[in-house]
């Protein structure tokens, strides 16, 4: 139950097996929806972006941060979520900031 607001990378990791669970956090980058209006997103949120994984492995790639290539990677990631680690998912993201 944390707020992740306007971060360049919400979460980054060099692990394939997370020791932290993500649940009921507010993510300003979340693009899901709440059809039943219960305050919880209906679509899980994957906070680890593919570009964050690339930068973790190749730090020099950070110079591409605001490039068209990164925008393309983000679009591909939304279309094919299997590109990012599946274990790093918030299954119940909050739709509002938490106090």
Wavefront OBJ file of the C-alpha trace (Angstrom):
o trace
v 0.000 0.000 0.000
v 2.410 2.621 -1.337
v 2.222 5.506 -3.771
v 4.507 5.372 -6.808
v 4.066 8.775 -8.445
v 5.855 10.197 -11.514
v 8.902 7.927 -11.305
v 11.191 7.378 -14.254
v 11.149 3.688 -13.316
v 8.475 2.525 -10.884
v 10.478 -0.566 -9.983
v 13.730 -1.992 -11.257
v 15.437 -5.211 -10.262
v 18.229 -7.564 -11.139
v 16.359 -10.544 -9.692
v 14.240 -13.124 -11.467
v 12.518 -14.139 -8.215
v 11.130 -11.215 -6.217
v 11.170 -11.312 -2.437
v 8.651 -8.452 -2.338
v 4.960 -8.697 -3.132
v 3.280 -5.815 -4.904
v -0.393 -5.432 -4.065
v -2.830 -2.540 -3.616
v -0.305 0.171 -4.523
v -1.103 3.364 -6.392
v 0.899 3.669 -9.634
v 0.681 6.960 -11.529
v 1.786 5.090 -14.663
v -1.121 2.604 -14.400
v -3.275 2.671 -17.538
v -5.957 0.251 -16.414
v -9.584 0.841 -15.520
v -12.066 0.249 -12.714
v -15.394 -0.800 -14.219
v -17.006 -1.829 -10.915
v -15.872 1.425 -9.213
v -14.478 -0.328 -6.132
v -11.252 1.706 -6.183
v -9.145 -1.247 -7.382
v -7.963 -1.616 -10.953
v -9.568 -4.436 -12.913
v -6.361 -5.154 -14.832
v -3.094 -6.110 -13.059
v -0.220 -3.615 -13.305
v 3.309 -4.686 -14.255
v 5.574 -1.978 -12.769
v 8.810 -3.294 -14.282
v 9.217 -1.875 -17.765
v 11.253 -3.664 -20.394
v 13.473 -0.601 -20.729
v 14.256 -0.775 -16.979
v 15.449 -4.358 -17.465
v 17.631 -3.239 -20.387
v 19.147 -0.382 -18.357
v 19.813 -2.750 -15.451
v 21.835 -4.982 -17.766
v 23.368 -2.192 -19.881
v 23.525 1.092 -17.918
v 24.726 3.041 -20.981
v 21.268 2.570 -22.522
v 19.937 5.288 -20.209
v 20.889 7.859 -22.877
v 17.924 6.528 -24.893
v 15.482 7.336 -22.073
v 13.180 9.774 -23.917
v 13.763 8.428 -27.414
v 11.319 7.064 -29.963
v 12.893 3.638 -29.464
v 11.795 3.571 -25.810
v 8.293 4.721 -26.805
v 8.223 1.826 -29.288
v 9.378 -0.617 -26.579
v 6.634 0.636 -24.250
v 4.007 0.175 -26.972
v 5.284 -3.349 -27.720
v 5.227 -4.138 -24.019
v 1.573 -3.084 -23.711
v 0.680 -5.221 -26.739
v 2.745 -8.218 -25.566
v 3.048 -8.186 -21.756
v 5.112 -11.368 -21.867
v 8.189 -9.211 -22.558
v 8.496 -8.215 -18.892
v 9.010 -10.433 -15.820
v 5.626 -11.919 -14.869
v 6.492 -12.240 -11.180
v 6.596 -8.464 -10.724
v 2.887 -7.672 -10.936
v 0.472 -5.772 -8.720
v -2.739 -7.798 -9.147
v -4.906 -5.186 -7.404
v -3.564 -1.700 -8.156
v -5.274 1.182 -6.399
v -7.002 3.759 -8.580
v -6.407 6.580 -6.069
v -3.406 7.790 -4.116
v -3.187 6.248 -0.684
v -2.891 8.229 2.527
l 1 2 3 4 5 6 7 8 9 10 11 12 13 14 15 16 17 18 19 20 21 22 23 24 25 26 27 28 29 30 31 32 33 34 35 36 37 38 39 40 41 42 43 44 45 46 47 48 49 50 51 52 53 54 55 56 57 58 59 60 61 62 63 64 65 66 67 68 69 70 71 72 73 74 75 76 77 78 79 80 81 82 83 84 85 86 87 88 89 90 91 92 93 94 95 96 97 98 99
